[in-house]
Amino acid sequence: MLIGEVARRSGVSARMLRHYEALGLVRPSGRTGSGYREYAPEDVQRVFHIESLRSLGLSLREIGRALDEPGFTPSALVGDLIRQTRERIAAETELLTRLCRIDATGPAGWEDVLQVVALLRALGSQHAAARQRAALHSADEVPVPAEALVEAVLSETDPHVAGALRWALARAGGEAPALLAAGLASPVAAVRERAVRALTELPGADADVHLGAALAHPDAVVRGQAALALGSRGVAEAAPTLIDMIVEGRNDTDAADALSVLAGDTATAAHLTARIVHRLADATTAPPARGRLTQSLAGIPGAGAAAALAELTHDADRAVALTATYLLRLRDTD
């Protein structure tokens, strides 16, 4: 079979077939009387083998070893190819992400593109000062997509930089609440904590919706941060989680303060008092928790809380009775 026919059947150009021959990858078995290359069936089969290995990403040198070395084993080479391919995919994915983020800013010219690139690189800098400056500048004339800021927030370990990033994210708006909410599903506790903290500092109803959903999160830290934020904003749904925090002794002082904010009207104050009294009467509530619950009644206004404290002055637990007596005296002097 002449070279033209081989090229037609294999899809490999005659020029490439000559290149393969020069490299010693495939040599025609013979020549015609006119001196033309003549390929035997096994030569053509070797061409197909070369193309198959090229499709896996092997170099021509690696293909030569694979086809000609009797002791060559493919496992190590295939393992290297897998690693190289993964690295290439990761690099291409990173590039695609960067390009999409630049495109999202709607650059008007190359100067805008270069500014965004510089800011994105600074957000990924190894130096905390550079990251902090980038976070502060991102709220100025150079817009940075919320996705990039969220990614930085969720990975930031320096508290000063993290604060600057949360500030920038609160000003960025857009998809920030939903992106941070996705971070609550991270298997890493530190990432979940960063996500919920950033959510608590975002303005708007969208953030409150995600914080409301976080009240049912399996992570107690996430639930607690969401409840404190919602309670301070007067969202009544946070009350059960806040009372749980007082019982468990987790940020109990902050939780009690948030309850006092919730108790802004008579009906809500009465409802909260009833919940606290119910937990006080629960046989499973330990003495230290009963003491904290009694103290939380200090921030609840109204006759209901006063009556509950009066009842608690006769409690069998002396510490609870003394605390209730002291709090009643404070109410009488107000």
N, C-alpha and C positions, 0 to 999 in steps of 0.2 A: 504494500500500500504506500503510495507516494505521500509526500508531506502535505500537499493540498487536501487530499482526501482525509488524512488524519486530523487536520485542522477543522475540516467541515464536520466530522463525526464527533470530535471531542469538544469543540467550542474553544479550543486553545489556538491562538493565532500561530501562523508559521514562524513569525518572528520570535514568539515566546518558545516555540519548540526548538528553534536553533539556540536560544539562550539556555534552555535545559540541557541541550547537547554539550554546549560549551562548559557548563558546570559539571558535566558527567552524570547528570541525573537520569537521562534516558538517551541511549545511542541507537540509531537505526541499525538493524542486524545486517543490512547489506546495501549494495548499490546496484542500480540498473546498469545496463551496458553503456548508457549515455552518462553515467556518473551521478544520477539523481539518487537521493536518499530513499531507501526502501524499508518500511517499517513492517516487522512481523507482527502477528496477533499479540504475542506476549509484550512487544514494545508498546503497542496501543494500550494494552491493559495497564502497563506501568504508568502511562500518561494519566489514565483515569485515577490510579492510586495516588499519584502526585497531587492531582486536583482535589481529591477527597481530603487529603491531609492538609492542604492549603486552606480548605474551608474550615478546618478546626483552629486555624491561627498559627500553625507551625511555620517557621521560617524555612527557606529552601535548604539551608544547611541542616536543620533538624530533620527535614524530610529525607535527605540523603542518608543520614544516620539510621533513621527508622527503616529504610528500605534495604540498606546494604550491610548493616552490622548484624551478624547472626545472633549475637548475645544481647542485642538491644531489647530492653523491656520498656513498654510504653507507660507503665504506671506512674513513674516519677515525672515523666514529661507531661503526662495528662494532668497530674496534680499541679505542676507549675503553670500550665495553661489555665487551669481553673482559678488559681490565685491571681494571675495576671489579668484575666478577664474580669474578675470581681473588682480588682483595683481600677481597671479602666472604666467599668460601669459606675463605680463610686465617683471617679473623677468627672465623668460625663454628667452624672446626676447633679453633682455640685455645680458644675458649669451651667447646666440648664436652670437650676434654682436661682443662681446669680443673675442670669439673663432675664428670667421671668420677673425677678424683683426690680431690676432696672427698668424693664418695660412697664411695670405697674406704676412707676413714677411719672410716666408720660414725658420723657425728656424732649426738650425742644431742639437741642443741639448737642454736639459732642462735648461741650463744656459741662452740660448737665450730666451727661453719662459719666464723665470722669469724676465729677464731684460725688456722685452716688457710689461709684466704685471705691473711691477713697474712703468714704464713710463706712461702707460695708466691710472693707478690709480693716479699718480701725476698730470696728465692733468685735472683730475676731482676733485682735492683737493679743500678744502674751503680756502686755503691760497694762496694768489696771488703770493708770492715768490716761492712757490713750483710749481705752474703752469708755471711761467716764466722759472724756471730752467729746467723743463721738455721740454718746447718748444725749448730752446736753445740746450739741449742735444739730442733732436730728430733728429737733423741734423748731429750728430756724428756717432758713431759706431752702435747705436741702431736704426734700421729703424722703423718708425711709419707710418702706412697706411695713405694716404692723407685723407681718409674718417674721421679718428679720428681727424686729425688736422682741417679739415673743420668744423666738429661738434664743436670743441673747439673755433674756430674763430667766428662762428656765435653766440655763447652764451657768449663770453667774454665781460665783462663790464669795466675791468681795462685797461686803455689805454697803460700802459707799457707792460702788458702781451699780449694784443692784437697785439702790434707791434712785439713782439718776435714770436708770432704765425704766423703772416703774413710772417715774414722772413723765418721761418721754412717751411711754406707752399710753398713759392716761390722756395725753394730748393728741395722740395719733388717731384714736377712735377706730372706725371701720370694723374690721373683723376681729379685733383684739379680744373681746369677751369670748367668742366661740373658740378661738385658737387657744386661749388660756384654759378654757373648760376642757378641751381635749387633753391638755397637760395633766389634768386631774386623774387621768387613767394610766399615767405612767407607773411602771412597776417600781420606780425608785422613789422612796419616801421624800427625799430632799427636793426632788423635782415637783412632786405634788404640793409640798409646802410652799415652794416659790410660786407655783401657779395660783394657789388660792389666795396667797397674800397679795399678789398683783391684781387679782380679781377684786379684792376688797377695796382697792384704791382706784378702781375705774368708776367713772360717773355713769349715770344712765340706767334705764330700766333693763337693758339687755344683761348687764352685769348682775343685777339683782335676780333675774330669772335663773341664771346659772348658779348663783350662790344659794338660791332656794333649793335647787336640785341637789346641791352639795350637802344639804342638811341630812340627806340619807346616805352619804358616802360611808363606806366601811372604815375609812381612816379617821380616827378620833380627832386628829389634828386638823384635818380638812373640815370636818363637821364643826369643830369649835371655832375656827377662824371665820367660817361662813356665818355661824350664829352670832358671833360678836359684832360682825359688820352689819348684819341685818337688824339685830336688836338695836344698835345705835341709830339705825335709820327708821325705827318704829315699825318694823315688820313683825307682826304678832306670831307668825309661824315659827320664829326662832325660839320662842319661850320654852318648849319642852327640852330642846338641846341645851339651852342655858341652864335650866334647872338640873339636868343631868351633869353638867360641868361642875356645878356647885356641890352636888352629892359626891362626885368622884374626886373633887379637889383639884381640877384642872382649870387654871386661870379663873378660880372661883370668884376672886374679887372683881375682875373685869366682867365676869358673867353677871354678878349681882348689880354692877353699875348699869349694864345693858338692860337688865330687868326693870330697873328704876326708870329708865328712859321709856320703856314700853308702857309702864303704868301711868301714862299721861292722862287718862280719863277714868272716870269712876268705874265703868263697866269692866275695862281691862284690868284695873287694879284689883277688883274683886275676883276676877277670873284667875289672876296670877296668885293671889292669896290662897285661893282654894286649892290650886295645884301644889303650892308649897306645903300647906297644912296636910294635904293628902300624903305627900312624901314623908313628912314628919311622923305621921301615924303608921307608916309602913313598917312592919316588923323587921324587914330586911335592911332598913336604913341604919347604918352603924352610928354610934354616938358622935364621932367627929363630924360626920356628915350632917347629923341633926343640929349640931352647933352651928355649922356654916349656913344651914337653911334658916335657922333662927336669926342669924345676923343679916341674912338677905332681906328679911321682912322690914329692916330699918329703912330701906329705900322705897318701900311700897306705901304710898299715901292712902288715906281713907280709914273709915271706921272699921272695915273688915280686918285690915292688918293690925290695927290697935287691939281689936277684940282677940285676935289670935295670939298676940303677944301677952295679953292679960291672962289668957288661959295657960300659956306656957310658963308663967311665973310659978305655977304649981306643979310643973313637970317633975317626974320622978328623977330625972337626970339633973343633978344639982347644977352642973355647968350650964345646961340649957335654961334652967330657971333663973339663974343669976344673970345670964345674958339678956333674957327677956325683960327682967326687972330693970336692968340698966337702960335698955332701949326704950322702955316705956317712960322712964324719967326724962330721957332726952326729948321724946315727943312732947311731953308735958311742958318743957321749957321753951319749945319752939314757938 
